[in-house]
Amino acid sequence: MSKRKESHIIRPYGDATGDGQVQVSFTLPVVHDKRAEGAALQLAGKMGLEPAMVVHAKAMGPHFTFFVVYGRCSHLVDLDKVVVIEREFPLLSPKEVGTSVKRTLQRPLVVIGACIGTDAHTVGIDAILNIKGWAGEKGLEAYKGLEVHNLGAQVSVPDLVERAQHLKADAVLVSQVVTQRDAHLHNVTQMSAAFREAYPAGKSPVLIVGGPRFDETAADELGVDRVFVKGTTPGEVASYLVHQLCSTPKKKSARTKKKANAR
């Protein structure tokens, strides 16, 4: 029996293959009435949904209406043009992480984490750092060979830099959940600039950021080493730290030199 050849040009699937049917939801700043539903359909048409229908509309207070619209999308997706960040390092077990750190650094790998700015949502940073972890994996505090400092929420950028210098941090993990008006992007670019100013070239800690609204391809733009997105596990972060700090001669020699100077 011949295998079906997979197409690289695809469109959304609703009731039947290739029918282009999609469902979208949004809120308009209008009173819930027939004119509001007409506005929702007009917007759906401009989004490329034709024909479209309002399948749900509900007032959100006196001046807003929430809509769910269902319709056919005419746009196609070329899978050959999809750009993603492929993991370039192997996933290691906690034991392998500890062994690699001990063998290469011959000291604990120091990690600090925080939510910066006004962000008080510590669920993300706690899931990665705290010993209880998440998704069936223990956090970095449970890893032998890692020295973890969770600074918590609403940490200012100057305080983060100061703590990193005081603890001789190898890596700094920053979680950002609050994203209104792109606050997460502003906070991270401010943070990366502060570390570049505070450390000699090539001597700053590995900077890692994560959160639900980050683009994993934007690390260079943000001035950080790595962006982790929603669904990242503690094991992925630990494996990346080993990849960066226990495999890269530049990073390793910089840390070794700092240790030697401390003696």
C-alpha positions in Angstrom: 0.0 0.0 0.0 1.5 3.4 -1.0 2.0 6.0 1.6 0.2 9.3 1.3 2.6 12.1 0.3 2.6 15.0 2.8 1.9 18.4 1.2 4.0 21.4 2.2 1.2 23.8 1.4 -1.6 23.5 3.9 -4.8 25.4 5.0 -6.8 25.1 8.2 -9.1 22.1 8.9 -12.6 22.4 10.3 -15.2 20.0 9.2 -13.4 18.5 6.2 -9.7 18.4 5.1 -8.7 21.7 3.4 -12.0 23.5 4.0 -10.1 26.4 5.6 -12.6 26.8 8.5 -11.3 28.6 11.6 -12.7 30.1 14.8 -11.5 33.3 16.3 -12.4 35.4 19.3 -12.0 39.0 20.1 -13.6 42.0 22.0 -14.9 45.2 20.5 -15.4 48.4 22.5 -19.1 48.6 21.5 -22.5 48.0 23.2 -23.9 44.5 22.5 -26.5 45.0 19.8 -27.1 44.1 16.1 -24.7 46.8 14.9 -22.0 45.3 17.1 -22.5 41.9 15.5 -22.3 43.6 12.1 -19.0 45.2 13.1 -17.7 41.8 14.1 -18.6 40.4 10.7 -17.0 43.3 8.9 -13.8 42.8 10.9 -13.9 39.0 10.1 -14.2 39.8 6.4 -11.1 42.1 6.6 -9.3 39.3 8.3 -9.9 37.1 5.3 -12.8 35.0 6.7 -15.5 34.6 4.0 -18.2 33.7 4.6 -18.2 34.3 8.4 -20.8 34.0 11.1 -21.0 35.2 14.7 -21.6 32.0 16.7 -21.3 33.8 20.1 -21.7 37.3 21.4 -21.8 38.4 25.0 -21.7 41.8 26.7 -18.6 42.5 28.7 -19.9 45.3 30.9 -21.9 48.2 29.4 -19.5 49.2 26.7 -17.7 46.1 25.4 -18.8 42.9 23.6 -17.0 39.6 23.3 -17.4 37.7 20.1 -16.6 34.2 18.7 -16.6 34.1 14.9 -16.5 31.1 12.7 -15.6 31.3 9.0 -13.6 30.1 6.0 -10.0 31.3 5.7 -8.6 31.5 2.2 -5.0 31.9 3.2 -2.4 29.1 2.7 0.6 28.1 4.8 3.9 27.0 3.3 5.6 24.7 5.7 8.9 25.1 4.0 8.9 28.8 5.0 8.2 28.2 8.7 11.1 29.4 10.9 11.6 27.8 14.3 14.4 27.4 16.8 15.6 23.8 16.8 17.1 22.5 20.1 20.8 22.3 19.4 21.8 20.5 22.6 20.9 17.0 24.0 18.5 16.6 26.9 20.4 15.4 30.0 19.2 13.7 33.1 19.7 15.4 36.4 22.6 13.0 37.1 24.2 13.8 33.8 23.9 17.5 34.5 25.6 17.1 37.9 28.4 14.9 36.5 29.1 17.4 33.6 29.2 20.4 36.0 31.5 18.6 38.4 33.8 17.4 35.6 34.2 20.7 33.7 33.7 23.5 36.3 34.8 21.6 39.4 32.6 23.9 41.5 28.9 24.6 41.7 27.2 26.2 38.7 25.6 29.4 40.2 22.1 30.2 38.9 19.9 33.1 40.0 16.3 33.7 38.9 13.8 36.5 39.3 10.8 38.3 38.0 11.9 41.9 37.2 10.1 45.2 37.1 6.6 45.3 38.4 6.0 41.6 37.5 4.7 39.7 40.6 3.9 36.5 38.8 6.4 33.9 40.1 4.6 30.8 38.8 7.0 30.5 35.8 10.3 31.1 37.6 9.2 28.9 40.5 8.3 26.0 38.1 11.9 26.1 36.8 13.8 26.7 40.0 11.8 25.3 42.9 12.5 21.8 43.9 8.9 20.7 43.3 9.2 21.8 39.7 6.4 21.0 37.3 5.2 18.6 34.5 6.7 15.7 36.5 10.2 17.2 36.7 11.9 18.6 39.7 13.2 22.1 39.5 16.9 23.2 39.4 17.1 23.3 43.2 17.0 19.5 43.1 20.1 19.2 40.8 23.4 18.3 42.3 26.1 20.7 41.1 23.8 23.7 40.8 23.6 26.5 43.3 20.2 28.1 42.9 19.1 31.5 44.2 15.4 32.4 43.6 15.1 36.2 44.2 11.3 36.2 43.8 9.1 38.9 42.3 9.4 42.6 41.5 13.2 42.7 41.5 14.7 45.9 40.1 17.3 45.6 37.4 20.0 47.3 39.5 19.4 44.9 42.3 19.5 41.9 40.0 22.8 43.0 38.6 24.2 43.6 42.1 23.1 40.2 43.3 24.6 38.5 40.2 27.9 40.1 40.9 27.8 39.3 44.6 27.0 35.7 44.0 29.3 35.3 41.0 26.4 34.0 39.0 27.1 31.9 36.0 23.5 32.3 34.7 20.6 34.7 35.2 17.1 33.5 34.6 14.3 36.1 34.2 10.6 35.3 33.9 8.1 37.8 32.6 4.4 37.2 32.6 3.1 40.8 32.6 3.0 41.9 28.9 0.8 44.9 28.8 2.2 47.5 26.4 5.1 45.2 25.8 6.4 45.7 29.3 8.2 42.3 29.1 10.2 43.5 26.1 11.1 46.8 27.7 12.2 45.1 31.0 14.4 42.5 29.3 16.2 45.0 27.0 16.8 47.2 30.0 18.1 44.2 31.9 20.5 43.0 29.2 21.8 46.6 28.7 22.5 46.8 32.4 24.5 43.6 32.4 26.5 44.7 29.4 27.4 47.9 31.1 28.3 46.2 34.5 30.5 43.4 33.1 33.6 43.4 30.8 32.9 42.2 27.3 32.4 38.4 27.3 32.4 38.1 31.1 28.7 38.6 31.9 26.5 35.6 33.0 24.4 33.7 30.5 21.2 35.6 30.3 18.0 33.6 29.8 14.4 34.9 29.6 11.1 33.1 29.5 7.4 33.8 29.4 4.2 33.1 27.4 4.5 36.1 25.1 8.2 35.9 24.0 9.3 35.1 20.5 12.1 32.4 20.8 13.8 33.8 17.7 14.2 37.3 19.3 17.2 36.5 21.6 19.7 38.7 19.6 17.1 41.6 19.5 16.6 41.4 23.2 20.3 41.1 24.0 20.0 37.8 25.8 21.6 34.3 25.2 18.3 32.3 25.1 14.6 32.8 25.0 12.4 29.9 26.4 8.7 29.9 25.7 5.6 28.4 27.2 6.0 24.7 28.0 9.7 24.7 28.8 10.7 22.2 31.5 13.4 22.4 34.1 15.3 19.7 32.3 15.5 21.8 29.2 16.9 24.7 31.0 19.5 22.6 32.9 20.6 20.9 29.7 21.0 24.3 28.1 23.1 25.6 31.0 25.4 22.6 30.6 25.6 23.2 26.9 26.6 26.8 27.3 28.8 26.7 30.4 30.3 23.3 30.4 31.0 22.9 26.6 32.0 26.4 25.5 35.7 27.2 26.0 35.1 30.9 26.0 32.6 30.8 28.9 34.6 28.2 30.8 37.9 30.0 30.6 36.2 33.2 31.7 34.7 31.6 34.8 38.0 29.8 35.6 39.9 33.0 35.3 37.5 34.7 37.7 37.9 31.9 40.2 41.7 32.1 40.0 41.7 35.8 40.6 39.5 35.3 43.7 42.3 33.2 45.2 
